[in-house]
Amino acid sequence: MRKIIASAFVSLDGVMQAPGGPQEDPTGGFKYGGWTFNYWDDAMGAVMGELFDRPYDLLLGRKTYDIFAAFWPYAKGDPIGEAFDKATKYVATRQPDRELHWQNSQTLGKDVVATLRDLKASEGPVLLVQGSSDLMQTLLRHELLDEIRVLVFPVLLGKGKKLFGDGAQPMGLRVTASQVSSTGVVMATYEPAGDIVPGDFGSGEPSAAELERRKNLD
């Protein structure tokens, strides 16, 4: 059984678009590409190093794959690039017959969920999801994601692609590790923890004013 682990950089308001540079993903008029650059420190390097220091394959959405394939094979001498180059890349795409030119790349086929289940049940290294917010929602919806590592940066970006948008799967999460970098980046690891169990801080019977308020809710 293989673990599926996702990691993402997000702003405080949940935007994950183009953390690495201005030209990474300027779609939708996004103006702040490279917004993580000035926050990097040794603690963040250690957290990411721990993630990448073990054997792994990559699970990527098509857009993230295209960004990676246009950059990492050409980042000669970069240890992350060399590791990505060697890893098997599994790509979720609506064009399952598409030819992928980056070495060791293959699509997840027409039935993405079935292929993911087979991959998870197989022998092999950890499967890492980078970026790929749509793929992450699919994994959560089908209870295939074992761990989410989120680095929350102390910045508000306003508009931009969100890690968890309106289609996010409601669920409880358990924090298994957390720390804060010297630059204020909150680094936390989460595991799925079942359904959300609501409670109620109210006590006794609601007042007439409260009943009236409820009647007037939109």
N, C-alpha and C positions, 0 to 999 in steps of 0.2 A: 504494500500500500504506500503510495506516494503522497506527501503533503503538498497542498497548494497554498502558497504564501503570496500575498499581494503587498506592495509597498507604494506609497505615493507622497509627493510633496504637495501641501495645500496651504492656501492663505487662511487667515482667521475666518473669512467669510466663505470658505469652502472651494475657492477657485483653484484648479490644478493646471490650467492652460499654460503652456510654454514656460516652464520653470527654468529652462537651460539657456535661452538666448533669444534675441529679438526676432530672428527669422525662423525659429522652431515651429511656431504655429500662430501667425498673425491673423488667421481667419476671424471674421466677424468684427474686424477693426480693433483687435486686441493690441494694446499699446505698451504693455509692460513685460514683454518677453525677457527672460533672464532675471526675474524678480527674486530668485533665491541666492544670487551670486554673492552679495555682500553679507550674508549671514553664515557662511560656512566656517566651521571651526574644527578642532581636533576631536571633540566629543561626537560631532556628527560623522566625521570620517570613521571613527571607531564603530559606530552603530551600523553604518553602511558597509564597512569592511567585514563585520561579523556576518552580515547577510550574504555577501558575495565570496567569502573565503572558502565556502564549501562547494562541492560539486552541485550543479543545477542545470536544468533546462529552462527555457523561457516560454511563457504563454503571453501572447501579445494580440491586441486588437489590430485591425488592419492599418489604422492611421498611425498608431504608435510604431508598428513595424516599419512603415514607410519612413518615418522620421529616423528610426534607429539604423535602417539599412542604408540611408543616405549619409550617415555620419560614422558609425562605429567601425565599419570595415576599413575606413580610411584613416582612423586615428592610430597610426602606427606607433608602437612603443607604449601605448596606454594599456595597463594591465586589465582594466575593465573591458576595453575594446577587444583585447585578445581573448578574454574569457567568453565574451558574447559571441565572438566569431566561431569559437569551438563548440559552444553549446548548441543543442538542437533547438530551433525556433518553431513553435507551433502557433499558427496564425488563424484567428477567427476572422473570416471574411465572407461577405455575401457573394463573392465570386470564387467558389471552392476549386474551380479548375484553373484559376489564375496561376501563371508561372512566376515563381519567386526566385530571384537571382542571387540573393545572399546565401552563401553556402550553409548547408545543414538546416534549410528552412522547408517547411511543408505546411499546407493548410490543414485545418481541422475537419475539412470535408463538409458535406451538406448537413449532416446531423451533428452540430457542434456539441450539444449536450451529451449525446451518446458517446462521442469520441472522448470527451473530457472524462466521463465516467470510466471508460476503458483505460485511459492514461492513468487516472488516479489509482485504479486497481492493479496496475502493472508494477513490475519491479523497475527501479531506476532512481535517479536523484530527485531532489526537491524540484517542484515546478514553481518558478517565480513569475508573478505578474507585475509588470512595470507599466505605470500609467494605465491606459486601456480601461477607462471608466465604464464603458458599455459592457465590456467583457466581465468586469468585476460584478456588475449588477446581475448578469446571467449566472455567475458562480454563486452569488449569495442566494438568488432566487431558487436555485436547485440544490442548495445546501452542500456545495462542493468546496467552499473556501474554508480553510482551516485557521488562517491567521491573517490579520491586517496590520501592517505597520504604517503608521501615519506620522509624518513630520509636519507640524503645524507652525507656520512662520508668522511672526508678529507684524503682519501687513494686511491691509484691506485693499482688494483689487477691484471691487465693484463688479462690472460685467466680465464674463468669461465662462469657460466650460467648467462645470462643477464636478467634484468627485461624486457627490451624492445629490442628484437632482430630484425631480418630482417622481421619478420611477423607482426610487430606492425601496428596497425590501425592508419593511418594518421588522426589527428583531432586537433582542437584548444582546449586549456585548459585555465581555469581562476583560478588564485591564490586567495583563499579565506582566508588564514591565513598563516603566516610564522614567524619563529624566529630562532635564532642561539644559540646553546648550548655553554657553557663555553669551550668545547673541540673542537668547530668548526663544529659541525654537523648542517647542514641546514635542518630544519624541516618545510615542506610546505604541505599545503592541496590544492588540485586541484579539479575542477569540469569540466566535458566536456563542451565545449563552441562552438560546431558546427564545420563546415568545416573550413579548412585553407583558408584564403583569401590572395593570394600572392600580392605583390606590385612590384614597379620597381624604384630604385634610379637613374636610368639613365635619362638623359635629352637630348632631341633633337635626331637628326639622328646619328646612330653609325658611327664611323670613319672607314676608309678603313682598318686600322690596326685591329679594333675590328671585322669587317666582316671577315677578313682573319683568325683571332683567332677562330671564331666560326666554320669556315670551317674545321679547323684542330683538333677540339675536338674529342676525342675518343668516 
